Amino acid sequence: MDSIRVWIVEDDHDWLRGLVAYINKEPDMEVVWTASKAEDARQALHEGIQQSSPADVVLMDIMLDGRPEGVLLAEEASVSTGAKVIMLTSMEEKELIFRSFQAGAIDYQIKSDFESLPDAIRSAYRSQSPINAAVAERMREEFRRLKQLEREFEIKKLGDLITPSELQLLDLIDQGYTQPQIADKLVVSIRTVKNHVNHILKKLNLSGSREAANKAKEMGLFHKKNDEDSTI
């Protein structure tokens, strides 16, 4: 069986030497290339180092020269080489770790737990790396945030489509008023009510007035209208 080819990008020279020696003791893996500076790693990627020394797994220090350069390099390494990227960090900095996952990393390891690195490399090589609990929670937070943004966008989109008079009409429909009752309440003809309803349904691409009223209610537009009315 071929050895798992490993790259290491780490700015602590002593730790880099020790890590190379530790990983090379494993019978199924070999460190084939290292870099201690972000600019050296970036230049090597641009010059095609992956052609002469291809990697299966990249160990990438998050903090290089005191900056989170490893986050940017993780994406470049992943795209350029197709290798699996494991981030190395001295502490659990959730935001940086999450950004690393966004950049393409599939795992991260605390440096003090270096004894687990060989198994982490094997798991990454087999694409079986587990998602860390802290990262999973951060991802869930991000998904919730994106879902909320999506909902706010939909609410604004619907609010921009519906005029105040149309919203009043939908509110009455939601309250159970029939079209003749709405015509009487608003002192307009039944034909005007029907035209308004058809116009709303065409705007929202819906088939029924009750469905349109439910959608407006779901989006909280009636509550928003009442809040605005109460300030008048």
C-alpha positions in Angstrom: 0.0 0.0 0.0 1.3 3.5 -0.9 2.1 5.9 1.9 -0.1 8.8 2.7 1.7 11.8 1.5 1.7 14.7 4.0 2.5 18.4 3.7 3.1 20.5 6.8 2.9 24.3 7.0 4.0 25.4 10.5 6.0 28.5 11.6 7.4 27.0 14.8 10.7 25.4 13.5 11.2 23.2 16.5 7.7 21.9 16.5 7.9 21.4 12.7 11.0 19.2 13.1 9.4 17.2 15.9 6.2 16.8 13.9 8.0 15.6 10.8 10.0 13.0 12.8 6.8 11.9 14.6 4.7 11.4 11.5 7.5 9.7 9.5 7.6 7.0 12.2 4.2 5.9 11.0 4.6 3.0 8.5 1.8 4.2 6.3 2.6 7.9 5.9 5.4 10.2 4.8 6.0 13.9 5.1 7.0 14.9 1.5 7.1 18.7 1.9 7.2 21.4 4.5 7.0 25.2 4.8 7.4 27.5 7.7 6.2 30.8 6.2 2.9 31.6 4.6 4.5 33.4 1.6 6.8 30.3 1.0 3.8 28.0 0.9 1.8 30.4 -1.3 4.7 30.8 -3.7 5.2 27.0 -3.9 1.6 26.5 -4.7 1.7 29.1 -7.4 4.8 27.4 -8.9 3.1 24.0 -8.9 4.8 22.2 -6.0 1.9 19.8 -6.1 3.3 18.4 -9.4 6.7 17.4 -8.0 5.5 16.6 -4.5 1.8 15.8 -4.5 0.0 15.7 -1.2 -2.9 13.6 0.1 -3.2 15.5 3.4 -2.0 19.0 4.4 -1.4 19.9 8.0 -1.9 23.7 8.1 -1.2 25.9 11.1 -4.0 28.4 11.5 -1.7 31.1 12.9 1.4 31.9 10.8 3.7 34.8 11.7 1.1 35.9 14.3 -1.7 36.2 11.7 -4.5 33.7 10.7 -2.8 33.2 7.3 -3.5 29.5 7.5 -7.2 30.1 6.9 -6.5 31.7 3.5 -3.9 29.1 2.7 -6.3 26.3 3.5 -8.5 27.2 0.6 -5.6 27.7 -1.8 -4.1 24.3 -0.8 -7.4 22.5 -1.0 -8.2 24.0 -4.5 -4.6 23.6 -5.9 -3.9 20.1 -4.7 -7.2 18.4 -4.0 -5.7 17.3 -0.7 -7.6 17.0 2.6 -6.6 19.9 4.9 -6.3 19.5 8.7 -5.9 22.7 10.6 -3.4 22.9 13.5 -4.1 25.2 16.4 -2.8 25.9 19.9 -6.3 26.8 21.2 -9.9 26.3 20.3 -10.7 29.6 18.6 -14.2 28.8 17.3 -14.4 31.6 14.8 -11.1 30.9 13.1 -11.8 27.2 13.1 -15.2 27.8 11.5 -13.6 30.1 8.9 -11.1 27.3 8.2 -14.0 24.8 7.5 -15.6 27.4 5.2 -12.2 27.6 3.4 -12.2 23.9 2.8 -10.5 22.3 5.8 -12.2 19.0 6.9 -10.7 18.7 10.4 -8.7 20.5 13.1 -6.4 19.3 15.8 -5.1 20.9 19.0 -1.3 20.8 18.9 -1.0 19.6 22.4 -2.9 16.5 21.3 -0.3 15.6 18.7 -0.5 11.9 19.5 -3.9 11.8 17.7 -2.5 13.3 14.5 -1.7 10.0 12.8 -5.3 8.7 13.2 -6.6 12.1 12.1 -4.5 12.0 9.0 -5.8 8.5 8.2 -9.4 9.6 8.7 -8.9 12.7 6.5 -7.3 10.5 3.8 -10.3 8.2 3.8 -12.7 11.3 4.0 -14.0 10.0 7.3 -13.1 13.0 9.5 -15.8 13.7 12.1 -17.1 17.2 12.5 -16.0 18.7 15.8 -18.9 19.5 18.2 -17.9 23.1 18.5 -17.6 23.5 14.8 -20.9 21.7 14.2 -22.6 24.1 16.7 -21.1 27.1 14.9 -22.3 25.8 11.6 -25.8 25.4 13.0 -25.6 29.0 14.2 -24.6 30.1 10.8 -27.4 28.1 9.1 -29.9 29.7 11.5 -28.5 33.1 10.7 -28.8 32.5 7.0 -32.3 31.1 7.4 -33.3 34.3 9.3 -31.8 36.5 6.6 -33.7 34.5 4.0 -36.9 35.0 5.9 -36.3 38.7 6.3 -35.6 39.0 2.5 -38.9 37.2 1.7 -40.8 39.4 4.1 -39.4 42.6 2.5 -40.0 41.2 -0.9 -43.6 40.4 -0.1 -44.1 43.8 1.7 -42.8 45.6 -1.3 -45.2 43.8 -3.6 -48.3 44.4 -1.5 -49.8 47.9 -1.2 -51.3 49.1 2.1 -54.8 48.8 0.7 -54.1 45.3 -0.6 -52.7 44.3 2.8 -55.9 45.6 4.5 -57.9 43.5 2.1 -55.9 40.4 3.0 -56.3 41.2 6.7 -60.1 41.2 6.3 -60.0 37.9 4.4 -57.9 36.4 7.2 -60.5 37.6 9.7 -63.2 35.7 7.8 -64.9 38.5 5.9 -66.5 37.5 2.6 -66.0 39.6 -0.5 -69.5 41.2 -0.2 -68.8 42.0 3.4 -65.4 43.5 2.5 -67.1 45.6 -0.2 -69.6 46.9 2.4 -66.9 47.6 5.0 -64.6 49.5 2.6 -67.5 51.1 0.7 -66.4 49.9 -2.7 -68.1 47.7 -5.3 -67.8 43.9 -5.2 -66.2 44.2 -8.6 -63.4 46.4 -7.1 -62.8 43.8 -4.4 -62.6 41.0 -6.9 -60.2 43.0 -9.1 -58.0 43.7 -6.1 -58.0 40.0 -5.1 -57.1 38.9 -8.7 -54.3 41.5 -8.8 -52.9 40.2 -5.5 -53.0 36.6 -6.6 -51.2 37.4 -9.8 -48.5 39.3 -7.9 -47.9 36.4 -5.5 -48.5 33.7 -8.1 -51.0 32.0 -5.8 -54.4 30.4 -6.6 -56.6 31.5 -3.7 -57.3 34.5 -1.5 -57.2 32.5 1.6 -53.7 31.2 0.7 -52.6 34.7 0.0 -53.9 35.9 3.4 -52.2 33.0 5.2 -48.9 33.9 3.5 -49.1 37.5 4.6 -50.0 36.4 8.1 -47.2 33.9 8.2 -44.7 36.6 7.2 -46.0 38.8 10.1 -47.2 41.6 7.7 -50.5 42.0 9.6 -48.7 42.5 12.9 -46.4 45.0 11.1 -49.4 46.9 9.7 -51.0 47.1 13.1 -47.8 48.4 14.7 -47.6 51.1 12.1 -51.3 52.0 12.5 -50.9 52.3 16.3 -48.2 55.0 15.8 -50.4 57.2 13.6 
